[in-house]
Amino acid sequence: MINMFNDIFQMRNNPSDIQDSLFLILLIGMTFIIVFAFCWQPGYLDGDSLGYAQTAKWVADSGRWLAIKDSSWGGQFYYHFPLAIWVSALSFKIFGVNVVSASLFSLLSCLGAVIAIFYFGKIIKNNWVGFFASVVFLLINYTPRLAQQCRMDMPLTLFIILSLYFFILAVRGKKTFYLLFGLFTSLAIMTKDVNGLAPLAIACIYLLISRQFKKLIDPYFLFGFVISFIPVLLWIWLEKHIYGETLFAKWLNWNFLHLLRHKELAAPFYYYPREIIKRYFYFVPIFVHGAFLAIRQAKTRESDQPLLILTWAVFIPFAFSFGNRKLHYFIYSMYPAAALLAGIALNELCKQKIKLRILKIFIVGLIFLGLLRLSIPVRWGKTFFMDKVQVAAYIDSLLQEEQHYDFFTFNQHDAALIIYSQELDNITHIKDYESLKNLLENKASVNKRFCLINKVDFNSLSASIKNGWHILLILNEEILIANRL
């Protein structure tokens, strides 16, 4: 390895001779600096992540892996297929409930995606395409943000990459890879529902555009299609067989009709192209040039495989543009394709000597960035619910010696308390103001009682109610009170 670095800095290597292992070491190092560094610090999990983490904790505690309950609002969890919840629950059982356990599936999926993109670029053209593409993928600001969440987006993206990677290998003649194409598509579907169908649509469109019609009826390809749906059908059957009901109808309504009809986050048809240009204007020219090269290679019959990447990059935002409800991260799984187009463009634009200079600058910059990251351990990303993090730490100090207590919340994000607190094992959420007043007026309980509310709600209580409770903590807009016991 030292010799490889020496060869680069002494300019003795031809860029095409650089080993894959060096590229992978650099990409993994960049991933750890950007994504993994200080990921154990609380505060990175957003509202949805905490809700999913709370649901996963319920699965881990209850041991019930089917007909999952969403304990954040007391109903059934039907918004997504349950693979990410299952993996997070397993992570909690192995490593305990903490921030890293909650985001572990996404963190490892991001690392896997970086490596998979590198090899994807290599089979399309060469390892430089893969290297450039992986770097661009890591520099897209949504990558570290989603990698540090307990969400479905990063695992979904990894499975889509792997599905289409094995599809390319199968198209090249290794037909048994169609089975892996189907397997990873099934994992994508079980991770995030309708989004996971993307590889099937992209593969079919690509075969039609490239006029490879016979492959559409290839038995291996059709069997891969069937494999894609087996886990979903098995999950539906198990829930119906064991619990006598299935959530598929609710899921269907939420993931199709809801997206089409939702009014609250409605946006025009051109929302996604506008957002891509606005957010990544500095990458868009490179994406466009890569798309031009992909089309040119297809026309000259040099290679039509970059056409698959272009189909991937266009199809996902186009398909989601038909939905009424639009959020930018819905189309995140298109960015590996955009990064690969950028890799194709940069490989074409950079001459041989420039590539070696870029690699030398990259190595020096990575070392400097790593040292800076270690010496200045500050948060680079947006943080969430930091008040709850501090409140949870204080609650833990109170409950260490308590065996019997009642803990209530009103107008609070309970999932943040449940995930960040190590001692709090039961919360009763009060849903209306009258119930809150009745609770606080009730003096019959023999247990110590705690209640977390905000200042506005506390100040609106009558003096007689306040006199029965003691203020333990005031933190910004949060107030923790305890009964006089």
C-alpha positions as CSV (number, residue, x, y, z in Angstrom):
1,M,0.0,0.0,0.0
2,I,2.9,2.4,0.9
3,N,4.4,1.6,-2.5
4,M,1.2,2.5,-4.3
5,F,1.1,5.9,-2.6
6,N,4.8,6.5,-3.4
7,D,4.2,5.6,-7.1
8,I,1.4,8.2,-7.2
9,F,3.3,11.0,-5.6
10,Q,6.4,10.3,-7.7
11,M,4.1,10.3,-10.8
12,R,5.5,6.9,-12.0
13,N,2.1,5.2,-12.4
14,N,-0.2,5.4,-15.5
15,P,-3.7,6.2,-14.2
16,S,-5.1,3.0,-15.7
17,D,-2.7,1.0,-13.6
18,I,-3.8,2.2,-10.2
19,Q,-5.2,-0.7,-8.2
20,D,-8.8,-0.9,-7.1
21,S,-7.7,-1.4,-3.5
22,L,-6.3,2.2,-3.4
23,F,-9.5,3.7,-4.7
24,L,-11.5,1.7,-2.2
25,I,-9.3,2.8,0.8
26,L,-9.7,6.4,-0.2
27,L,-13.5,6.1,-0.7
28,I,-14.0,4.3,2.6
29,G,-11.8,6.9,4.4
30,M,-13.9,9.7,2.9
31,T,-17.1,7.9,3.9
32,F,-15.9,7.6,7.5
33,I,-14.9,11.2,7.7
34,I,-18.1,12.6,6.2
35,V,-20.7,10.1,7.4
36,F,-19.4,8.0,10.3
37,A,-17.4,10.6,12.3
38,F,-19.2,11.4,15.6
39,C,-22.4,9.7,14.4
40,W,-22.8,8.5,18.0
41,Q,-23.6,12.0,19.2
42,P,-27.3,12.4,20.0
43,G,-29.3,14.9,18.0
44,Y,-28.9,13.7,14.4
45,L,-32.2,11.7,14.3
46,D,-35.1,13.7,12.8
47,G,-38.7,13.3,13.6
48,D,-39.5,10.5,11.2
49,S,-36.3,8.6,12.3
50,L,-37.3,8.8,15.9
51,G,-40.8,7.5,15.1
52,Y,-39.4,4.6,13.2
53,A,-36.8,3.9,16.0
54,Q,-39.6,3.9,18.6
55,T,-41.5,1.4,16.5
56,A,-38.4,-0.8,16.1
57,K,-37.9,-0.6,19.9
58,W,-41.4,-1.8,20.4
59,V,-40.7,-4.8,18.1
60,A,-37.5,-5.5,20.0
61,D,-39.2,-5.3,23.4
62,S,-42.4,-7.2,22.4
63,G,-40.8,-9.8,20.2
64,R,-43.8,-9.3,17.8
65,W,-42.3,-9.1,14.2
66,L,-45.7,-9.1,12.4
67,A,-48.7,-6.8,12.7
68,I,-46.4,-4.2,14.1
69,K,-47.7,-1.5,16.4
70,D,-46.7,2.1,15.9
71,S,-46.4,3.1,19.6
72,S,-45.9,6.8,18.8
73,W,-49.6,7.2,18.0
74,G,-51.1,3.8,19.2
75,G,-52.1,2.4,15.9
76,Q,-50.8,-0.2,13.5
77,F,-47.6,0.4,11.4
78,Y,-48.7,0.2,7.8
79,Y,-46.9,3.1,6.1
80,H,-44.0,1.0,4.8
81,F,-43.1,-2.6,4.4
82,P,-41.2,-3.7,7.6
83,L,-37.7,-4.6,6.5
84,A,-36.0,-1.5,7.9
85,I,-38.0,-1.8,11.1
86,W,-37.0,-5.4,11.5
87,V,-33.3,-4.7,11.0
88,S,-33.4,-1.7,13.4
89,A,-35.1,-3.9,16.0
90,L,-32.5,-6.6,15.6
91,S,-29.8,-3.9,16.0
92,F,-31.4,-2.8,19.2
93,K,-31.5,-6.3,20.6
94,I,-27.8,-6.8,19.8
95,F,-26.3,-3.4,20.6
96,G,-29.0,-1.8,22.8
97,V,-31.1,1.3,22.2
98,N,-28.8,4.2,21.2
99,V,-28.3,6.5,18.3
100,V,-25.8,4.3,16.5
101,S,-28.0,1.3,16.7
102,A,-30.9,3.3,15.4
103,S,-29.0,4.5,12.3
104,L,-26.7,1.5,11.8
105,F,-28.7,0.1,8.9
106,S,-28.5,3.4,7.0
107,L,-24.8,4.0,8.0
108,L,-23.7,0.5,6.6
109,S,-26.0,1.0,3.6
110,C,-24.2,4.2,2.7
111,L,-20.8,2.5,3.0
112,G,-22.2,-0.3,0.8
113,A,-23.6,2.2,-1.7
114,V,-20.2,3.9,-2.1
115,I,-18.5,0.6,-2.8
116,A,-21.2,-0.6,-5.1
117,I,-21.2,2.6,-7.1
118,F,-17.4,2.2,-7.6
119,Y,-17.8,-1.3,-9.0
120,F,-20.8,-0.1,-11.1
121,G,-18.6,2.5,-12.7
122,K,-15.9,0.0,-13.3
123,I,-18.1,-2.4,-15.3
124,I,-19.5,0.5,-17.3
125,K,-16.1,2.0,-18.2
126,N,-13.2,1.8,-15.7
127,N,-12.3,2.3,-12.1
128,W,-11.8,6.0,-12.6
129,V,-15.5,6.4,-13.5
130,G,-16.4,4.5,-10.3
131,F,-14.1,6.6,-8.2
132,F,-15.4,9.9,-9.6
133,A,-19.0,8.7,-9.2
134,S,-18.5,7.6,-5.6
135,V,-16.9,10.9,-4.7
136,V,-19.8,12.9,-6.3
137,F,-22.3,10.7,-4.5
138,L,-20.7,11.5,-1.1
139,L,-20.6,15.2,-1.9
140,I,-24.4,15.3,-2.4
141,N,-25.5,16.8,0.8
142,Y,-28.5,14.5,1.3
143,T,-26.0,11.5,1.5
144,P,-24.6,12.2,5.0
145,R,-28.0,13.5,6.2
146,L,-29.9,10.3,5.2
147,A,-27.0,8.0,6.2
148,Q,-27.3,9.2,9.8
149,Q,-31.0,8.6,10.1
150,C,-33.2,5.7,11.0
151,R,-35.0,5.8,7.7
152,M,-35.6,3.7,4.6
153,D,-34.0,5.9,2.0
154,M,-30.3,4.8,2.2
155,P,-31.0,1.1,2.4
156,L,-33.5,1.5,-0.5
157,T,-30.8,3.2,-2.5
158,L,-28.2,0.5,-1.8
159,F,-30.6,-2.3,-2.9
160,I,-31.5,-0.4,-6.1
161,I,-27.8,0.0,-7.0
162,L,-27.1,-3.7,-6.4
163,S,-30.2,-4.8,-8.3
164,L,-29.3,-2.9,-11.4
165,Y,-25.6,-3.8,-11.0
166,F,-26.5,-7.5,-11.2
167,F,-28.9,-6.7,-14.0
168,I,-26.1,-5.3,-16.1
169,L,-24.0,-8.4,-15.4
170,A,-26.9,-10.6,-16.5
171,V,-27.4,-8.6,-19.7
172,R,-23.8,-9.2,-20.5
173,G,-24.4,-12.9,-20.6
174,K,-24.3,-14.2,-17.0
175,K,-28.0,-15.0,-16.8
176,T,-27.9,-16.4,-13.3
177,F,-27.4,-12.9,-12.1
178,Y,-31.0,-12.2,-13.0
179,L,-31.8,-14.1,-9.8
180,L,-29.8,-11.6,-7.7
181,F,-31.4,-8.8,-9.7
182,G,-34.8,-10.1,-8.4
183,L,-33.5,-10.7,-4.9
184,F,-32.2,-7.2,-4.4
185,T,-35.3,-5.8,-6.0
186,S,-37.4,-7.7,-3.5
187,L,-35.3,-6.2,-0.7
188,A,-35.8,-2.7,-2.1
189,I,-39.6,-3.3,-2.2
190,M,-39.6,-4.6,1.4
191,T,-37.6,-1.6,2.4
192,K,-39.7,1.2,0.9
193,D,-42.6,-0.1,-1.0
194,V,-43.4,1.5,-4.4
195,N,-39.9,3.1,-4.6
196,G,-38.5,-0.4,-4.6
197,L,-40.3,-1.2,-7.9
198,A,-37.9,1.2,-9.7
199,P,-35.4,-1.5,-10.8
200,L,-38.1,-3.5,-12.6
201,A,-39.4,-0.5,-14.5
202,I,-35.9,0.8,-15.3
203,A,-34.8,-2.7,-16.6
204,C,-37.8,-3.1,-18.8
205,I,-37.5,0.5,-20.3
206,Y,-33.8,0.0,-20.9
207,L,-34.4,-3.3,-22.8
208,L,-37.0,-1.7,-24.9
209,I,-34.9,1.4,-25.7
210,S,-31.9,-0.7,-26.5
211,R,-34.0,-3.1,-28.6
212,Q,-33.1,-6.1,-26.7
213,F,-36.6,-7.5,-26.9
214,K,-35.7,-11.2,-26.5
215,K,-34.3,-10.5,-23.1
216,L,-37.7,-9.4,-21.9
217,I,-39.0,-13.0,-22.3
218,D,-35.8,-14.7,-21.1
219,P,-36.8,-17.3,-18.5
220,Y,-34.1,-16.1,-16.1
221,F,-35.3,-12.5,-16.4
222,L,-38.9,-13.6,-15.8
223,F,-37.9,-15.7,-12.8
224,G,-36.1,-12.7,-11.4
225,F,-39.3,-10.8,-11.8
226,V,-41.2,-13.4,-9.8
227,I,-38.5,-13.5,-7.0
228,S,-39.0,-9.7,-6.6
229,F,-42.5,-10.2,-5.2
230,I,-42.1,-13.4,-3.2
231,P,-41.1,-11.7,0.1
232,V,-44.0,-9.3,-0.2
233,L,-46.6,-12.0,-0.8
234,L,-45.1,-14.1,2.0
235,W,-45.4,-11.2,4.4
236,I,-49.0,-10.6,3.5
237,W,-49.8,-14.3,3.9
238,L,-48.1,-14.5,7.3
239,E,-49.9,-11.5,8.7
240,K,-53.3,-12.9,7.4
241,H,-52.5,-16.4,8.6
242,I,-51.2,-15.5,12.1
243,Y,-53.2,-12.5,13.0
244,G,-56.3,-12.9,10.8
245,E,-55.8,-9.6,9.1
246,T,-53.5,-7.8,6.7
247,L,-52.4,-4.2,6.4
248,F,-51.9,-4.4,2.7
249,A,-55.1,-2.5,1.9
250,K,-54.0,0.4,4.2
251,W,-50.5,0.3,2.7
252,L,-51.9,0.4,-0.8
253,N,-54.0,3.5,0.0
254,W,-51.1,5.2,1.8
255,N,-48.4,4.6,-0.9
256,F,-50.5,5.2,-4.0
257,L,-53.8,7.1,-3.4
258,H,-52.3,9.2,-0.7
259,L,-49.3,10.3,-2.8
260,L,-51.6,11.1,-5.7
261,R,-54.3,13.0,-3.8
262,H,-52.4,14.6,-0.9
263,K,-53.0,18.4,-0.8
264,E,-50.8,19.5,2.1
265,L,-47.5,19.1,0.3
266,A,-48.8,19.5,-3.2
267,A,-46.3,20.8,-5.8
268,P,-46.3,21.4,-9.6
269,F,-45.2,18.7,-12.1
270,Y,-41.8,20.4,-12.6
271,Y,-41.0,20.4,-8.9
272,Y,-38.2,17.8,-9.0
273,P,-36.3,19.2,-12.0
274,R,-36.5,22.7,-10.4
275,E,-35.2,21.4,-7.0
276,I,-32.3,19.4,-8.6
277,I,-31.2,22.5,-10.5
278,K,-31.6,24.7,-7.4
279,R,-29.8,22.4,-5.0
280,Y,-27.1,21.0,-7.2
281,F,-26.5,23.7,-9.9
282,Y,-22.8,23.1,-9.5
283,F,-23.2,19.4,-10.5
284,V,-25.9,19.8,-13.1
285,P,-23.6,20.6,-16.0
286,I,-21.5,17.5,-15.3
287,F,-24.7,15.4,-15.0
288,V,-25.9,16.8,-18.4
289,H,-22.5,16.1,-20.1
290,G,-22.5,12.6,-18.8
291,A,-26.0,12.1,-20.2
292,F,-24.9,13.4,-23.5
293,L,-21.9,10.9,-23.5
294,A,-24.3,8.1,-22.6
295,I,-26.6,8.9,-25.6
296,R,-23.6,9.3,-27.9
297,Q,-22.1,5.9,-26.9
298,A,-25.5,4.3,-27.5
299,K,-25.8,5.9,-31.0
300,T,-22.3,4.9,-32.0
301,R,-22.9,1.4,-30.5
302,E,-19.7,1.8,-28.5
303,S,-21.8,0.8,-25.4
304,D,-25.4,1.1,-24.6
305,Q,-25.0,0.3,-20.9
306,P,-24.6,4.0,-19.9
307,L,-28.1,4.2,-21.4
308,L,-29.3,2.2,-18.4
309,I,-27.8,4.8,-16.1
310,L,-29.5,7.6,-18.0
311,T,-32.8,5.8,-17.8
312,W,-32.4,5.3,-14.1
313,A,-31.6,9.0,-13.6
314,V,-34.6,10.2,-15.6
315,F,-37.2,7.6,-14.6
316,I,-37.3,8.1,-10.8
317,P,-38.0,11.9,-10.8
318,F,-40.3,11.6,-13.8
319,A,-42.4,8.8,-12.1
320,F,-42.7,10.7,-8.8
321,S,-43.7,13.9,-10.6
322,F,-47.2,12.4,-11.2
323,G,-47.8,12.3,-7.4
324,N,-49.5,15.3,-5.8
325,R,-47.3,15.0,-2.7
326,K,-43.7,15.8,-3.4
327,L,-40.7,16.0,-1.2
328,H,-37.1,16.1,-2.5
329,Y,-35.8,13.1,-0.7
330,F,-38.5,10.9,-2.4
331,I,-36.2,10.8,-5.4
332,Y,-32.9,10.4,-3.6
333,S,-32.4,6.9,-5.2
334,M,-31.8,8.6,-8.5
335,Y,-28.6,10.3,-7.3
336,P,-26.3,7.2,-7.7
337,A,-27.3,7.3,-11.3
338,A,-26.6,11.0,-11.5
339,A,-23.3,10.4,-9.8
340,L,-22.4,7.7,-12.4
341,L,-23.2,10.1,-15.2
342,A,-20.9,12.6,-13.5
343,G,-18.2,9.9,-13.3
344,I,-18.5,9.2,-17.0
345,A,-18.2,12.9,-17.8
346,L,-15.3,13.5,-15.5
347,N,-13.4,10.5,-16.8
348,E,-13.8,11.9,-20.3
349,L,-12.9,15.5,-19.4
350,C,-9.8,14.8,-17.3
351,K,-6.7,13.9,-19.2
352,Q,-4.3,11.2,-17.9
353,K,-1.9,13.6,-16.1
354,I,-4.7,15.6,-14.6
355,K,-6.2,12.4,-13.1
356,L,-3.0,11.7,-11.2
357,R,-2.8,15.3,-9.9
358,I,-6.4,15.0,-8.8
359,L,-5.7,11.8,-6.9
360,K,-2.7,13.4,-5.2
361,I,-4.7,16.4,-4.2
362,F,-7.5,14.1,-3.0
363,I,-5.1,12.1,-0.8
364,V,-3.6,15.3,0.8
365,G,-7.1,16.8,1.2
366,L,-8.5,13.7,2.8
367,I,-5.7,13.5,5.3
368,F,-6.1,17.2,6.2
369,L,-9.9,16.8,6.4
370,G,-9.5,13.8,8.7
371,L,-7.2,15.6,11.0
372,L,-9.4,18.6,11.1
373,R,-12.5,16.4,11.8
374,L,-10.7,14.8,14.7
375,S,-9.3,18.0,16.2
376,I,-12.5,20.0,15.9
377,P,-15.3,17.5,16.8
378,V,-18.2,19.8,15.9
379,R,-21.5,18.9,14.3
380,W,-21.5,19.4,10.5
381,G,-25.1,18.4,10.0
382,K,-28.4,19.8,11.2
383,T,-29.5,18.6,14.7
384,F,-32.9,17.9,16.0
385,F,-34.6,17.7,19.4
386,M,-31.6,18.8,21.4
387,D,-33.9,20.0,24.1
388,K,-35.2,16.5,24.4
389,V,-31.6,15.1,24.6
390,Q,-30.9,17.3,27.6
391,V,-34.3,16.6,29.2
392,A,-33.7,12.9,28.8
393,A,-30.3,13.1,30.5
394,Y,-31.9,14.9,33.4
395,I,-34.8,12.4,33.6
396,D,-32.3,9.5,33.7
397,S,-30.6,11.2,36.7
398,L,-34.0,11.3,38.5
399,L,-35.2,7.8,37.7
400,Q,-32.0,5.8,38.5
401,E,-33.3,5.0,42.0
402,E,-37.0,4.9,41.1
403,Q,-38.8,1.6,40.6
404,H,-42.4,2.7,40.7
405,Y,-43.4,5.9,39.0
406,D,-45.8,7.4,36.4
407,F,-44.5,9.5,33.6
408,F,-46.9,11.7,31.5
409,T,-46.4,14.0,28.5
410,F,-48.6,16.6,26.9
411,N,-47.8,18.1,23.4
412,Q,-44.4,16.4,23.4
413,H,-42.4,14.3,21.0
414,D,-42.4,11.1,23.0
415,A,-40.2,9.1,20.6
416,A,-37.2,11.4,21.3
417,L,-37.5,10.8,25.0
418,I,-37.9,7.0,24.6
419,I,-34.8,6.7,22.3
420,Y,-32.5,9.1,24.2
421,S,-33.5,8.1,27.7
422,Q,-31.8,5.0,29.2
423,E,-34.1,4.8,32.3
424,L,-37.5,5.9,31.0
425,D,-39.4,2.7,30.2
426,N,-43.1,3.9,30.2
427,I,-44.8,7.0,29.0
428,T,-48.4,7.9,29.0
429,H,-49.3,10.5,26.4
430,I,-52.1,12.8,27.3
431,K,-54.0,13.8,24.1
432,D,-56.3,16.6,25.2
433,Y,-56.2,19.5,27.7
434,E,-59.2,18.4,29.8
435,S,-57.5,15.0,30.4
436,L,-54.3,16.8,31.4
437,K,-56.2,18.9,34.0
438,N,-58.0,15.8,35.4
439,L,-54.6,14.0,35.6
440,L,-52.9,16.8,37.5
441,E,-55.8,17.3,39.9
442,N,-55.9,13.6,40.8
443,K,-54.1,13.0,44.1
444,A,-55.0,9.4,44.6
445,S,-51.9,7.8,43.1
446,V,-49.3,6.4,45.5
447,N,-46.5,6.5,42.9
448,K,-44.3,9.4,42.2
449,R,-45.6,11.2,39.1
450,F,-43.8,13.3,36.5
451,C,-45.2,15.3,33.7
452,L,-43.3,17.0,30.8
453,I,-45.3,19.9,29.3
454,N,-44.4,23.2,27.6
455,K,-44.5,26.6,29.2
456,V,-47.7,27.8,27.5
457,D,-49.7,24.8,28.6
458,F,-48.3,25.0,32.2
459,N,-48.9,28.7,32.5
460,S,-52.6,28.2,31.4
461,L,-53.2,25.9,34.4
462,S,-55.0,27.2,37.4
463,A,-53.1,28.2,40.5
464,S,-54.7,25.3,42.6
465,I,-53.4,22.7,40.1
466,K,-49.9,24.3,40.0
467,N,-49.7,24.2,43.8
468,G,-49.9,20.4,43.8
469,W,-46.8,20.1,41.6
470,H,-43.2,21.0,41.9
471,I,-41.1,22.4,39.0
472,L,-38.0,20.2,38.6
473,L,-36.6,21.6,35.3
474,I,-37.2,24.5,33.0
475,L,-35.3,24.2,29.7
476,N,-36.2,26.7,27.0
477,E,-39.9,25.9,26.3
478,E,-40.0,22.6,28.2
479,I,-41.0,22.2,31.9
480,L,-40.7,19.0,33.9
481,I,-42.9,18.9,36.9
482,A,-43.4,16.3,39.7
483,N,-46.2,15.7,42.3
484,R,-45.5,16.8,45.8
485,L,-44.7,13.2,46.8
